[in-house]
């Protein structure tokens, strides 16, 4: 009878040990996956800042050089912005694919980025179509599109940057919390 109790106790401890060893694995995988999403968001931030810079430069064409730059210079700059938007679109596809493994704040970031980028893409297309149709770099409608593009790109970069900063701050806070809990237990 005593041997049965010892065998049951050993089996229980063994099962508990396996459970304790196995349970952290999915949690670690989720952390790794959310780390991947964080990396994708960080890359998107870099791309968004480049897009914002290119859009601001493009807007400056109409502010500082209203008619002194060639039409082709505008086309070249618009193609660069179009490339930036397309690159951001590919990054958004990667983020959407990773969304299932993202942390709640990362899913919120993806949800906020999506409509902003769609609006920017539509506006960029309209800007290109307006310039191709009129070839007038001094037209009010064209200048309005450039201003809207610059504003939208700047806002997109700020939103993504804020989310990345939040993620860094949150991770740092969690590290400090863990360290303080360990130090409190040690005393």
N, C-alpha and C positions, 0 to 999 in steps of 0.2 A: 504494500500500500504506500509506504514511504517512497519507494522507488518510482511509483507512478506519479506522485506529487512532484518529485524532483524532475522527472522527465517532462511533465507538463510545464513546470516552471521554466526549465531550460528551453523548451520549445516556444513558450511565450516570450521569453527574453530574445530568442533568436528572431522570431517574427517581428517583435518590436524593433529590434536592431535593423532588420531589413527595411521596415517601413520608414524608420528615421533616415536611413541611407538613401532610399529611393525617392522619398518625397521632395527633398531639395532639388533633385535633378530637373523636374519640369519648371520649378521656380527659376532655376539658373538659366534654363533655356529661354524662358520668357524675358529675363533680364538681358540675355544676349540678343534676342530678337529686338527688344526695345532699344538696345544699343545700336543695332543696325538702323533702326528708324531714326534715331538721333543723328547718326552719321549722315543719313540721307537728308535730314533737315538742315544739317550744317552745310552740306554741299549746296542745297537749295538756297541757303542764305548767301553764300558766295556768288552764286549765279544771279540771284535777285539784286545784289548790290552792283554787279556788272551791268545788268539790264537797266537799273536805275541811273547809273552813270551815263550809259549810252543814250538813254531817253532825255536826260537833262542836257547833255551835249547837243542833241538834235534840236531840242527846244531853243537852245541858245542861238542856233542858226537864224531863227526869225527875230530874235531879240537884238542880237548884236550885229548880224550880217543880213539884214532883211532881203536884199536883192543882189548882194555882191558875190554870193556863192552860186556856182553852177547847179543847174537842175540835177545833173548826174551826182554831185556831191550829196544832195538830199537822198537820192535813190540809194547810193552806197550806204549811207547812215541808216536808212530805213531797212535795208537788207541785213545790216548788222543787228538791228533791234529785232527783226523777224527771226534771225538765227538765235538770239538770246531767248526770245519767247518760246521758240520750238525746243530749245535745250531745257528750259524750265518745264515745258510740257512733258518731255521724256522723264524728267526727274519726278514730276507729279505722278506719272504712271507707276514708277518704282515705289513711290510712297503709298499709292493706292493698293498695290500688290502686297505691301508689307503691313497694311493697316490692321489686319486681323490680329497681329502679334504686338501691336503698338500699345503703349500705355494710354490711359484716358486723355491726358493732356496732349499726347502726340496725335491721337485721333482728332481731337478738337483742332489742332494746328492744321492738319490735312484738310479738314472740313472748311476751315476759314480761308486757306490758300486757294482752294479749287475755284470758287466763284470769282475771286480777284484775278486769277490768271486767265480765266475764260473771258472776263471783261477786257482785260489788257490785250488778249489775242484778237478779239473782235474789233477793238479800237485800232490796233495796228493794221489789221486788214483794211479797215475803212480809210485809214490814213494813206495807205499805199494806193488804194483805188482812187481816192480823191486826187492825189498827185498825178497818177497816170492819166486820169480823165482831163484834168485842167492844166497840168504842167505849170501851174502858177504857185510859186513858193511864197508869194506874199498874200495869197487869198486868206480871208478871215477864217473860213471853214477849216482850211489846212492848219493854220496856226492854232485854232481851237483844239484840233485833234492832237497836235504835238504837245500842247499844254496838258491835255487830259492824259496822254500817254506818260508824260513825265510825272504827273501827280500820282497816277495809278501805280507806276513802277516804284516810286518812292514809298508809297504806302505799303505795297507788297513787301518790299525789302524790310521796312520797319516791323511789319507784323511777324515775318519769319524770324527776323533778328530778335524780337522780343520773346518769341517762343523758345528759341535756342538758348537765350540768356536765362529764361525760366528753367529750362532743363538743367543747365549747368548749376544754377543756384540750388535747385532742388536736390541734385546729386550731392553737392557739397554739404548741404544741410543734413542729408541722410548719413553721410560719412561722419560728420561731427556728432550726430545723435548716437550712432553706433559706438564711436570712440568714447563718448561720455558715459554710455551705459556700461561699457567694459571697464572703464576706470572706476565707476561707482561700485561695481561688483567686486573689484579688486580690493577696495578699502574695507 
